[in-house]
Amino acid sequence: MHGNTSGLRPAQMKALGHLYRRRIEPGRVGSPELARNLAELSNDIRREISVLIDRRGRVISVSVADAKGAELPDLRLGEHRLAGFHLLHTHPRGGALSKSDLSTLFLKRLDAVSAIEVRDEGQPGLVHTAHLTPPGTVGEEEDWRILPPVPSFQIDDFDLGAQVSALEEEIARAARTRQAQKDRERAILVQIDQGEFDAEERLEELAELARTAGAEVVHKELVYRRNLKPGTLVGAGKLEELTSRAYHLDADLLIFGQELGPAQAREIEAATGLKVLDRTQLILDIFALHAQGVESRLQVELAQLRYMKPRLLGAGAALSRIGGSAGSAAGGAIGTRGPGETKLELDRRRINDRLSFLEKQLEDVAVRREERRKGRARNDVPVISIVGYTNAGKSTLLNAFTHAAEEPRRVLAENKLFATLRPTSRQGFIEGIGPVIFTDTVGFIRDLPRDLARAFRATLEEIGDADVLLHVVDVASPGADQRLDAVNRILDDLGFRELPTVIALNKADAADPDTLEREVERTGGIPVSALRNLGLADLKEALADAVAGVQRQELAQREEARERAAEYR
C-alpha cells in the first residue's frame, strides 16, 4: 500500500488491503463491485484512492493518492507498447478527468485511466475513461481520447483489451513505416533564455551542431526562464509538452543548449523517456566523428573520459559486487571470493588507468611537435597561424593561399562545424617576405567545453609560436561580432591576445553590404572570399606589412642586445 496513509484507522487500512483481493474480468476497466468498494472507502477516508490493474484483471497496487501520486512499478516500456496497466481512481469531489489524470496517462503510457465520481453517502457516480491515441492520428487535437462517461454499473461494458490491442498494433505499424523512412536520429532542441541578447543565435548554433553530428532537427524550442528549475531546468509542465511533441514528431532525442548535471540528465530522461544530451556531449560527439589523426583521436578520447567519469552511474545488477562472497558454501565461484569490488568502482579505476595512458601518449606527441617547431624556428621562416570561429572558412583560405587544389596538399574544407581538428601546416609565399608557414588550427566556439579545452590546450598553444595571427571571421552569418569576441576571449585565456593580428572578413561576397561596411569600420578587417579568391591580394599585403613589422621589431631587439653585450664587454 502506498501514498499518505497517516491518520487512517486500522479498519480503514484493513479495507484498503482487501482491495488487493479484487479481481476483474481481463480486458475490462473495472467491475461494479470494485467501483462501489472504492467509492465507499474514498468517502470514508475523504481522500482519493487509486488502484493499478494489470491486463489479467489483478490489482497490483493500491495508493491513497490521486493519479499523479499513485504508485506505479518501474515501467520498462518497449518502443511500440503501452505499459500493460490501467489506473482506476476516485474523485471524492466529483468531476471529470483532470489535466493531471491525462498527463499521467500520457507520460506513463498507461493502457487507460478512469475516474469514479463519488456521490453523497459514498455511492459511485459516473465513470470517466480515456486512452491514448496513436501519434499523428487525424482529427485528434490531444494525445488521448476521452470516452463518454457511463454509470458505474456499466463500467465493465467497455472492451479495453480490444482497444489496447488495436492501439498497440497501430502504434507498431506507424513506427515501422516511420523507421523505414528514417535514416537519422530525430532531435528536439531546447535552448534556455535567461535574458541573454544572443539566445536565438545560440539556438541556431545548437541546431547546426546537431546537424553536423548527424541528427535531423524536427523542432527547436526557446524557453524563457529567469530562474532555472533545480532538477529539470525547465519544469515538469514544459517537459510534458516536449514529450508530447516528441511523440507526434517521432523524435527520439532531446538536446539541451545548457550543460546538464548527471542528476539533471537522469531526471529529464526519466520524465520524458527520451535520450537526453547536452551541448557538451554534442560537441564531444562531433569531435569524435571528425578526429582523423592519432593526436586528435587521443585528445577527443581524453576529453570524453574526463566528461564521463563524474557521470558514471550503475543501477540494479550493474552495481552488484564482483566477488565478495564468503566461499563456495555461500555460492561464490572460485576466483571471485574476497571483499569484492563494485562494477562502478571497476569502471572508475579503468577510466583512471586509461586517462593516465592517454595523458602520457599526448605528452610524447607534444614533445615531437616541439621538435618540429624548433626546426621551423632554426629555418627562420615566418609563421602565420590561422585562427577563427568554427566553420569561418579557415581551411578554404589556407588552400587558396597555398594553391592546394588537389591532394595530398589540399586541406579538408567542408561546410560543417569542426570539419578539421588536426593542426595543419603548409608553406606559402608572400611578396616582399618570401616563404612563410601557414598553420590552420582547430576552430573555436563560444563556451568551449572545459574538458575539450584541456585536451586541446597543447594544440592551441602552438598558436603562441606564430609571428602573426590571421583571424578569419564569417561576416556573412548573423552574429559575426559575437563570434569574433568569443575567439578573442579564448585568445585572452591562452595569453595570445597581444600577438600582431590581421582580420579577414571572409564570405564578403555573400554578406549584407551594410553589415560588411560596419564590420570593416569596427575591426579594420580585409573583406575577402576564400572560395572565390576575392580580396586575397589585399589580405596578403596586410599580412606582409604585419610580418615585416615583426621582423623589424626582432631586428631592433637583436641590435639592442648586441649593444648591451658590447657595453658589458
N, C-alpha and C positions, 0 to 999 in steps of 0.2 A: 504494500500500500504506500502511496506517495502523496506529496503535497502537504499542506498545512493541516495537520490533524489535532493541533493543540486545542484544548477545551472540549473535546468530544467525550461523551460518556462511554463507559465500557459497552453498554448495549448498542450504541451507535457504531462503535468500532466493530463490534461483532457482526452487525447487519452489513456493514461495508465489506467485511471479509466474506460474507455469504455470497457476494456478487461473483466471486471467482468460480462458484459452482454453477453459475447460469450457463446454459448452452443454448445457442440459437441455431436455426436451420442454416447450413452453409450457403453462402451467396446471398444472404438477406441482411438488411441494415440492422434489424433487431427483432424483438418479439414484443407483443402487447404486455406480457408479464414482466419482462425486463424494463420496459418503459414505465410501468406502474411502480415497480420497486425503486427505480432511480428517482422518479418524481416525489414519492413519499419520503425517501431519505433526504433528498435535497431540501424539501420543505421543512423537514425536522431539524436539520443542522443549519439551515439558511445559508447554504453555500452551493457553489457549482460542483457537480461531480462528473468526472469523465471516465469512461471505460474504453479500453482499446481491445478490439476484437479481431482475431485473425480469420483467414479465409475458411477455416474449418469450423467456425462458429464458437470458438473458445474465448472467454475473457482472459486476457493475459496481463492486463494492467488496470489498476483502479487508482484514481487520483482525486483528491479533494482539491480541485483546481479547475480553471477554465481550459479551453482547448489549447491555448498557448502554453499554459503551465503544466499540461498533462505530461506524465512520464512516458517517454517513448523509448523503445530499445535502440541500440546503436545500429542504425539502418545502413547497410551496405548496398546501395542501390545499383542495379545494373543500368546500363545506358538506356535500354528500351523497356524497362519495367517500372511498375509502381512499387510502393513499399510493401504491399501484401497485408496491410491492416487498415481498418477503418475506425473512426473515432465517433463514439456516441456520448453526448454530454447533455447536461441540463441547463436551462436558463430560468433560474428562480423568479426573475422579474419579467419573464415572458420576452417576446420579441423574436425577430428572425435571426438568421446567421449574421454575426458581426464581422467587421473587417478583420479582426484578429483571427476568427474562425477560418475565414477564407485564406488568409495569409498562411496559417498553419497547414491547411490542405495543400497549398501550392508548394511551399518551401520543403515540406516533409514528403511530398509526392504520395500522400495517402490515397487509398482507394476511394474513400469518401469521408465526409464529415457531416454529422447530423446533430441537430439541437432539438431537445424536447422542451416545449414551454410548460412551466409548472404553474398550475392554476390554484385557486383557493383550496385549502384543506389537502393539498398535496396531490391533486388529480392531474394526470398528464393531459396536456392540450395538443396543439398541432405539432407535428414533427417536420422540421425543415432540413433538407438534404441537398448537398452539392457535390459534384465530382469534377475532375479535371477535363479539359478538352485538349485534343492533340494540337501541337504547335502549328500555327498557320491556318486554323480552322476558319473557313469563310463564314461571315455573319456573326462571329462571336467577338465581342469587344473586350472581354476579360479572359483570364486564363482558366476559368471554370464555368460550369453551367449549373445554375440553381434550379432545382426541380420545384414544381408547385407543392406547397405544404399539404400534408394529409393528416387526418385524425390518428391518434396513437393506435387505435385498434386496426388501422390499415398499414402499420409500419412494416409488416412483412410482405406486403404486396409487390414492392419494387424488387426486380431481379438484379441485384447488384453484381452478382457473379457474371452474368452475361454481359453487363455493361463494362465491367473491368476487362474481360477477355477481349471484347471488341476494341476497347480503348488501347490496350497494350498492343494488339495486332496493328492498329492504325499508327501508333507511335513507332513501332518497329518498321512498318512499311515505309513511312515517311523518312525515317532515319536511313534506311537502306538507299532510298532514292537520293537523299542529300549526300550520303557518303560516296556514292558513285560519281557525283558531280564535284565533290570537294577534294582538292589536291593539296590544300594548305590549311593550317590551323586558322580558325576564325576568331578574331580578337575584339574585345570591347576595351577601350582605353578610358582611363579616369585620371584627370588632372585636377588637383585641388587648388582653387584660387583663394588665397588668404589676403587678397588685396594687392598682389603684385601687378605691376603695369604690363608685364610680359607673359601673363598666364596663358593667353591664347596662343602665343608663339611657342611656348613650352609644350602645349598640347600638340601643335603641328609637328614639332620636332620629335615628340614621342611617337607620333604616327609614322614619321619617316624611319625612326629606329625600328619600329615593329615591322614595317615593310622590308627593311634591309635584313632583318632576322628571318624573313620568310613567311610572316603572318599576313593574313588578309584582314584588314581593318574593316569591320562591319558597322561600328558605331563609336563615336567619340563623345565623351561627356565631360564638360567643365563644371565642377561642383564648387560652389562658393561656401566656404566655411571659415569664419573668423577664428573659431576655436575648434581644434580637431578633437574628435571623439577618441578616448584613450585606446579602446580595443579595436575599433574598425575604421577609424579616421572619419568616415562619412556617416555613420549611424545606421541602425538596423533598417529604417524605412528606405533609405537610399539603396542599401544592399538588396532589399527585396525588389525594388524597382529594377535594378541592374540584373538580378536573377531572372525576372520576368522577360526582360529584353533579350537576354541570352537564350532563353527558352524558345522565343519566337524567331530569333535570327540564327539559331543553330550555332551559337558561339560556344566555344569550349575553353576560352582563355580570357582572363581578366588581368589587365596590365595597369598598374598604378604608376603615375609620374613621380610619386614620393617614395623614398626608401622605406620599406616596411621592416619592422622588427620581427623576430621569429614568432613571437606570440600573436602579433597582429596578423601575420600571414596565415597562421593556423586558424585563427578565429574567423577570418574572412572566408577561407576555404570551407570551413565547417558550415558557415551560414549560407553560402551560395552553391556549394557542390561543384565549383569550377576550379580549374587550375589557375593559381594566382602567381603573378610575377610582379616585380617592381622594376624601376628604371635601371638600377644597378645590375640586376640579373640579366636584363635585356642587353645591356652594353657588353657584359661579360660574354654572353652568348654570341654576339656579333664578332667580338674579338676572336673567340674560339673558331668561328666559322671562317674567318679570313686569315688566320695565322698560317703562314706558309713556311718561313724559315725555322730552323731549330731554336734560335733565340726567342723569337716571338711566341712559339709554342710553349717554351718553358715559362715565359713571363705570364702568359694567359693562364696556364695551369696553376702557377703560384698564386695568382690573384683569385682564381676560383676556389682554391682550397682555403685561402685566408677568409674568403667570404662565407664558405660553407661551415667552417669549423665551429663558430659560435651558434650555428643554426642546426647542429646535429640533434635530432630527437628521434628516439625509437618509441614504439608503443607495443604493449602486449608482449607477444612472444619475442619481438625484436629486442627487448631489454632483458630477456631471460638470461640467467647466468650460464656461462660456458664452464662446465666443470662444477665444482662447489658441492658435490655430493659427498656423503660420508663413507663411500666404499661400495662394493658390489651388492652388499645386503640392502643398501638404500637405493639401488638401481643405477649407480654410476658406472659408466663404461671405463675400461682400462685406458689410462692416459688422460682421463678427464677429471680425476679426483683431485681434491685440494680446495683451497679457498675460493677459486673461481674468479672470473672477471666478466663484467657485463659486456655485451656487444657494443654498447655505447662507448665504454672505456677503450675497447679494442679499436674501434673506428677512430677515436681521437688519437690514440697512440700511433696508428698507421698514418694518419694525416700529418702528425708532428714529424714522423720519420721522413715522409715524402717531402714535407716543407724543407727540412734540413738538406735533403739531397738536391732539391731544385735550387736552393739558395747557393749551394756550393757550385753547381753547374753554371749558374749565372755569373758567379764570381770569376770562373775560368773564362767565360765569354767576354766579360768586361776587361780582363787582362789582355786578351787578344785584340779587342777593339782599341785599347790604349796603345798597343804596339803599332797598329795601323795609323792611328792619329799622329804618333811621333814620327812615323815615316813620312807622312804628308808635311809635317812641320819642318823636317830636315830638307825637303824639296823646296821649301819656301813658296808654296803655291797658295794664293789666297783662297779661303773657304767661305762660301755663301750658303748659309742654312735657310732653307725654305720652310717657313712656319705658317700656321693659319688654322682656322676652324676646319673641322672635318668636312669634306666634300666642297671645299672652296675652289678646287682646281689646281692644287699644288703639283700633283704628278703630271697633269697635262702641260703645265707651264715648264716643268723640268724637261719633258720630252721635246717641247718647242725650242728651248734654249740649246739643247744638245743634239738637235736634229735626229732624235732616236725614233724613227718611224717604224722600224722593224725590230724584231727580237734578234739577239738577246739584249741589246742596249735599251730597248723600249721598256719603260716602267708602266706597270698596270695602272690604268686610269679609267675608272668606272663612275657612273652617276649613282654612287652609293656611299653611305657613311662608312668610314674606316675601311675603304677598299684595300688599302695597303697599310701594313703595320710595321714592316721592317724598314729601318733607315737605309736609303739607297743613295750612293754617291756616284756621280757621273762627271767626267771632265768636259768643260766647255771653253769658249773663247770669248773674251770681251775686248773690243777695240780699245787700244790705249793701255790696257792692263796685261793682256796676253792670256795664257792658260789660267783657268780658275776651276775650283771644285765646287759643284752644286750638290748639296745634300738635302734630300727630301726626308722629312720627319713624319712621325705618326700624327694624324690630325688631332687637334684639341677639341674639347667640348666643355660647355659650362658644367659646373658641378661634377667634374670627373670623379668617379668613384675612388675613394681613398685607397682601396686595395690595388686598383689598377695603376694609380699614380705611383704607389710604392714600387710595384712590379716594373713599371716602365721608366722609373727615375733614371736608371743608368743610361737608357736610350736617350731620354730628353736632355740629360746633362751633356751629351755630345754637342748640343746647340752652343754651349759655352766656348767651344773651340773655334767657333766661326769668327771671321773678321767682320762680316756684315750679315744682318738678318734681312731676309726678304719676306715680309709679312703679306700673305695673299688673302684678300677679302672678297667674298662673293657679294658684289654690290647689286646684283640683280634680285636677290632674295630679300624679303622683308626682314627688318631687324639686323641689318648689316652692322650698325653702330654697336648694338649689344654684343654681337659675336666678336667684334674687334676688341671691345672692352674685356670680354671673357678671356681671350687669348692673352691680352696684356696682363691680366691678373695672374695667369699661370706663369708667364714670364717673370713677373714680380716675385712669385713664390720661389722660382728657381734661381733668382738673382741675376737674370739676364736682361732686365728691362733697359739697362743703360747702354747696351750694345748698339752701335750705329744701325739704323733700321730704314729700309726703303719699303714703302707700302704700295702694293699693286692692287688696284681696284679691278678685279677680274670680272669677266662676263659683262663688260661695259656695253657690248652691242645689244644685250637683252635687258639692260637696266632702264628704269624710268629716267628720262633726261633731267628732270628737276632733282630727283634723288641723287643721281650721279654728280650733278653740279654741286649740290650741298656737301656730299662726301669729299669731293676734291678740295673744296674750300676748307672743310673741317679738318681733314687729315693731311692734306698736301700730297695725296696719293697719285699714282700714274694710272689713268684708265687704260686697260688692255683687254684683249680677248685671246686667251691662250689657245683656244680651239681654232680661231680664225687667223691667228698670227697678226693681230692688230695691236699697234702701240708697243711692240716689243723693242723697237729701236730706241724709243724714248726711255723705256724701262732699263735697257742696257746702259744707256748714257747715264741715268741716275745711279745705277749700280757702280759704274766706272768712277763717278765722282766720289761715291761713298768709300770704295776700296782705296782710291788714291788718297783720300783724306786720312784713312787709317795708316797707309804706308808712310805718308808724310809725318804723322804723329810718331810712328815707330822709329823713323829715321832720326827725328828730333830727340827722342828718348835715348837712342844709341849714341848720338853725338854728345848729349849731356853726360851720359855715363862715361864716355871716353875722356871728356874734360875733367870730370871729377877724379878719374883714375890718374890722369896726368898730374893734377894738383897734389894728389896723395903721394905719388912717387917723388 
